[in-house]
Amino acid sequence: MTETVERKISVSVPPNHGTPSPPTLSQSSQSLEALKDITFGSIAGIIGKTIEYPFDTIKVRLQSQPSALPLRYAGPLDCMRQSLRADGLSSLYRGVSAPLLGAAIETSSLFFSYRVAQTALRATLYPSPADAALPLSALVACGAASGAFTSLLLTPIELVKCQMQVPVSAGSHRGAGPVAVITAVYGHHGLGGFWHGQLGTLIRETGGSAAWFGSYEGASMLFRRYDNRSRPAVLEDAGALLPPLPLWQQMLAGAAAGVSYNFVFYPADTIKSRMQTADVAERVGGARGTFWSVGKALWRQQGVQGLYRGCGITVARAAPSSAFIFAVYEGLRGWFPS
């Protein structure tokens, strides 16, 4: 992910961009790199989720409003105002324990599987020297594979999170703690019930992660080309390490990645949220809506506006959150080099 690979650089060869492709490593080195991906990704994910969680709660409440008009919330600011008036600031952090765990799992899984996907491509479709960068299209494909894998881990955590984020209703388990939600889901639908909404998560994570890593790599490539033109330097030492991007460039690239991830496949996330916030008891006896049936119903009732409800606040909170995730991850990698 970071500049951990020694490269030979001359004046005629521009520096590689963004996250470098993983080198060929010994078994012990591979295990160490995997441990770093998991540890540093977990720390970065927890920090990013702490920053964005109140905005995520507002997004889920906007997405999960009943179809009947008038809507409960006029927009993000109205939702925040009603939430603070009803239950205070703590209501915006309701259910944060599951998302913090989810953020640690998601981010560590994304970085870990992204590196594994690059290694697999190097062994098959792109046999090349260990210090040569993969093309951007291959890195986008690695991001998609990373997201597909991560979706399997993320769906159960997001289901619990969404059930806890929606306003409490009488006679419902919603608003209770994670143990009560888990018990209710398992009691009504068994183990498979935790993957309700998996298709939506798969679409969002596969496409979103391709956009996330692709945007970060693309922005990093542009920054490196700009830096190479504006501050040309000759590295006479053939084994010199390529220096990391400045912090502000890492954060701008990360912010661009966060916006791309959340905007492109936002409708899939809206449909998933509506599926996962339906009361468990209301989905017993074959009443559970599929991804396509929920999507079609939402389209008929509210159109494009319904599919993108809450998108503005989601994109706004994604930019700083993603910026911090990449900055923290890259910083930790820089402090603990291979």
C-alpha positions in Angstrom: 0.0 0.0 0.0 2.8 2.4 0.9 6.3 3.0 -0.4 7.7 -0.2 1.1 9.4 -1.4 -2.1 12.9 -0.4 -3.2 12.9 0.9 -6.8 15.6 1.9 -9.3 14.8 5.4 -10.5 16.4 7.5 -13.2 15.7 11.0 -14.6 14.0 9.5 -17.7 11.7 7.3 -15.7 8.8 9.0 -13.8 8.1 7.7 -10.3 5.4 5.1 -9.9 2.1 6.3 -8.5 0.1 5.8 -5.3 0.1 2.4 -3.7 2.8 0.2 -5.0 2.3 -3.4 -6.2 3.5 -5.9 -3.6 7.0 -7.4 -4.1 7.8 -11.0 -4.1 8.3 -11.8 -0.4 9.4 -14.7 1.7 6.7 -16.5 3.7 7.6 -14.7 6.9 7.7 -11.4 5.2 4.3 -12.1 3.7 2.9 -12.9 7.1 4.3 -9.7 8.5 2.8 -7.6 5.7 -0.6 -9.2 6.2 -0.4 -8.5 9.9 0.5 -4.8 9.1 -2.5 -4.6 6.7 -4.9 -6.0 9.3 -3.5 -3.9 12.3 -3.0 -0.6 10.5 -6.3 -1.0 8.6 -8.2 -1.7 11.8 -6.8 1.4 13.5 -7.5 3.6 10.4 -11.0 2.2 10.1 -11.9 2.9 13.7 -10.7 6.5 13.5 -12.6 7.1 10.3 -15.8 5.6 11.6 -15.6 7.7 14.8 -15.5 10.8 12.7 -18.3 9.8 10.3 -20.7 7.9 12.5 -23.2 10.6 13.4 -23.6 11.5 9.8 -24.1 7.8 8.9 -26.9 7.6 11.5 -28.6 10.5 9.8 -28.1 8.9 6.4 -29.7 5.6 7.5 -32.7 7.4 9.1 -33.3 9.3 5.9 -33.0 6.2 3.8 -35.3 4.1 5.9 -38.2 6.5 6.2 -41.6 4.9 5.5 -42.8 5.1 1.9 -46.0 6.9 2.8 -45.9 10.7 2.5 -45.3 13.1 4.1 -41.8 12.0 5.0 -40.8 12.2 8.7 -37.6 14.3 7.9 -37.4 17.1 5.4 -33.7 16.7 4.9 -30.4 16.0 6.7 -30.5 19.2 8.9 -34.1 18.5 9.9 -33.2 14.9 10.8 -30.3 16.1 12.9 -32.4 18.7 14.6 -35.2 16.2 15.4 -32.7 13.5 16.6 -30.9 16.0 18.9 -34.2 17.3 20.3 -35.6 13.9 21.0 -32.6 12.0 22.4 -29.6 14.3 22.5 -26.2 13.7 20.9 -26.0 10.1 22.2 -28.8 9.2 19.8 -26.5 9.9 16.8 -24.0 7.4 18.3 -26.6 4.7 19.0 -25.3 1.3 17.9 -21.7 2.6 17.5 -20.1 -0.6 18.9 -21.0 -2.8 16.0 -19.9 -0.2 13.4 -16.5 0.3 15.1 -16.0 -3.5 14.9 -17.3 -3.4 11.4 -15.0 -0.5 10.4 -12.0 -2.4 11.8 -13.0 -5.5 9.9 -13.9 -3.7 6.7 -10.9 -1.5 6.4 -8.3 -4.2 7.4 -10.0 -6.6 5.0 -10.0 -4.1 2.2 -6.3 -3.4 2.5 -5.3 -7.0 3.1 -7.4 -8.5 0.2 -6.2 -5.6 -2.0 -2.6 -6.7 -1.5 -3.5 -10.4 -2.0 -5.4 -9.6 -5.3 -2.3 -7.7 -6.6 -0.1 -10.7 -5.7 -2.5 -13.0 -7.5 -2.5 -10.9 -10.6 1.3 -10.8 -10.6 1.4 -14.6 -10.5 -1.0 -14.9 -13.4 -2.0 -12.1 -15.8 0.8 -9.6 -15.1 4.1 -11.4 -14.6 6.6 -8.6 -14.1 9.5 -7.5 -11.9 8.5 -7.2 -8.3 9.2 -3.4 -8.3 7.1 -2.6 -11.4 3.7 -1.0 -10.9 0.6 -2.7 -12.1 -1.5 -0.6 -14.5 -4.3 1.4 -13.1 -7.0 -0.8 -14.7 -5.5 -3.8 -12.8 -5.5 -1.9 -9.6 -9.2 -1.1 -10.1 -9.9 -4.8 -10.6 -8.0 -5.6 -7.4 -10.2 -3.1 -5.6 -13.3 -4.7 -6.9 -12.1 -8.2 -5.8 -11.2 -6.7 -2.4 -14.7 -5.2 -2.0 -16.5 -8.5 -3.1 -14.6 -10.4 -0.4 -15.2 -7.8 2.3 -18.9 -7.7 1.6 -19.3 -11.2 3.0 -17.8 -10.0 6.3 -19.6 -6.7 6.4 -23.3 -7.6 5.8 -24.1 -9.1 9.2 -22.4 -6.2 11.0 -24.3 -3.6 8.9 -27.6 -5.4 9.5 -27.1 -5.0 13.3 -25.9 -1.4 12.9 -28.9 -0.4 10.8 -31.4 -2.1 13.1 -29.9 -0.1 16.0 -29.7 3.3 14.2 -33.4 3.7 13.3 -35.7 5.4 15.8 -37.1 3.2 18.5 -40.7 2.0 17.9 -43.1 0.5 20.4 -43.0 -3.2 20.7 -39.9 -3.5 18.6 -36.4 -4.7 19.4 -34.9 -1.8 17.5 -33.0 0.7 19.6 -31.9 -2.2 21.9 -28.3 -3.3 22.3 -26.5 -5.4 19.8 -27.1 -8.7 21.7 -30.9 -8.2 21.6 -30.8 -7.4 17.9 -28.6 -10.5 17.2 -30.9 -12.7 19.2 -34.0 -11.4 17.4 -32.5 -11.9 14.0 -31.3 -15.4 14.7 -34.5 -16.4 16.5 -36.7 -15.3 13.5 -34.5 -16.2 10.5 -31.6 -18.3 11.7 -28.0 -17.8 10.7 -28.9 -16.9 7.1 -30.9 -13.9 8.4 -27.7 -12.0 9.1 -26.9 -11.9 5.3 -30.2 -10.2 4.5 -29.3 -7.4 2.1 -26.1 -9.2 0.9 -26.7 -8.4 -2.7 -26.9 -4.7 -2.0 -23.7 -4.9 0.1 -22.0 -6.9 -2.7 -22.9 -4.3 -5.4 -21.9 -1.4 -3.2 -18.6 -2.9 -2.0 -17.5 -4.3 -5.3 -18.1 -1.2 -7.3 -17.4 1.2 -4.5 -14.1 -0.4 -3.6 -13.0 -0.4 -7.3 -13.8 3.4 -7.3 -12.2 3.9 -3.8 -8.8 2.3 -4.6 -9.0 3.5 -8.3 -9.6 7.1 -7.3 -6.8 7.0 -4.7 -4.3 5.4 -7.1 -5.3 7.8 -9.9 -5.1 10.9 -7.7 -1.8 9.7 -6.3 -0.4 9.2 -9.8 -1.4 12.8 -10.8 0.3 14.2 -7.7 3.5 12.3 -8.4 3.6 13.5 -11.9 3.1 17.0 -10.8 5.7 16.7 -8.1 8.2 15.2 -10.5 7.7 18.2 -12.9 7.8 20.9 -10.3 10.5 19.5 -8.1 12.7 17.3 -10.3 15.3 15.3 -8.5 17.9 12.7 -9.5 18.2 9.8 -7.1 21.7 8.6 -7.7 21.4 5.7 -5.3 19.8 2.9 -7.3 18.4 1.5 -4.1 16.8 4.7 -2.8 13.2 4.4 -1.6 10.6 6.5 -3.4 9.4 9.0 -0.8 5.8 9.0 0.2 3.4 11.7 -0.9 3.1 14.8 1.4 0.3 14.4 4.0 -2.0 17.0 2.3 -1.7 15.1 -1.0 -2.5 11.8 0.7 -5.6 13.3 2.3 -6.8 14.9 -0.9 -6.4 11.6 -2.7 -8.2 9.9 0.1 -11.0 12.4 0.1 -11.5 11.9 -3.7 -11.6 8.1 -3.0 -14.3 8.6 -0.3 -16.5 10.7 -2.6 -16.2 8.2 -5.5 -16.9 5.2 -3.3 -20.1 6.6 -1.8 -21.7 8.4 -4.8 -21.3 5.9 -7.6 -23.2 3.0 -6.1 -25.3 4.9 -3.5 -28.7 3.5 -4.7 -27.6 0.0 -3.9 -26.8 1.2 -0.3 -30.2 2.8 0.0 -32.0 -0.4 -1.0 -29.8 -2.4 1.4 -30.6 0.0 4.3 -34.3 -0.3 3.6 -34.1 -4.1 3.6 -32.0 -4.2 6.8 -34.1 -1.7 8.8 -37.4 -3.5 8.3 -38.4 -4.9 11.7 -37.4 -8.5 12.0 -40.9 -9.6 13.1 -42.4 -8.0 10.0 -40.2 -10.2 7.8 -41.4 -13.5 9.1 -43.4 -16.0 7.0 -41.8 -15.2 3.6 -42.5 -11.5 3.8 -38.9 -10.5 3.3 -38.4 -8.3 0.3 -35.6 -9.1 -2.2 -33.1 -6.6 -3.4 -34.9 -6.1 -6.7 -38.5 -6.0 -5.2 -37.5 -3.4 -2.7 -35.6 -1.4 -5.3 -38.6 -1.5 -7.7 -41.0 -0.5 -5.0 -38.8 2.5 -4.0 -38.5 3.6 -7.6 -42.2 3.5 -8.1 -42.9 5.4 -4.9 -40.1 8.0 -4.8 -38.1 7.8 -8.1 -34.5 8.8 -8.3 -34.8 11.2 -5.4 -35.7 8.2 -3.1 -32.7 6.2 -4.3 -30.3 9.1 -3.6 -32.0 10.4 -0.3 -29.2 11.2 2.2 -26.5 11.1 -0.5 -25.4 14.7 0.1 -24.5 14.2 3.8 -23.0 10.8 3.0 -20.6 12.2 0.4 -19.8 15.2 2.8 -18.8 12.9 5.7 -17.0 10.4 3.4 -14.4 12.9 2.2 -12.8 13.7 5.6 -13.3 10.1 6.9 -11.6 8.5 3.9 -8.9 11.2 4.0 -8.0 10.2 7.5 -8.2 6.5 6.8 -5.6 6.7 4.0 -3.5 9.2 5.9 -3.4 7.1 9.1 -2.8 3.9 7.2 0.0 5.4 5.1 1.5 7.1 8.2 1.6 3.9 10.1 3.2 2.1 7.2 5.8 4.8 7.0 6.6 4.6 10.7 6.9 0.8 10.6 8.6 0.1 7.3 9.5 -3.4 6.1 
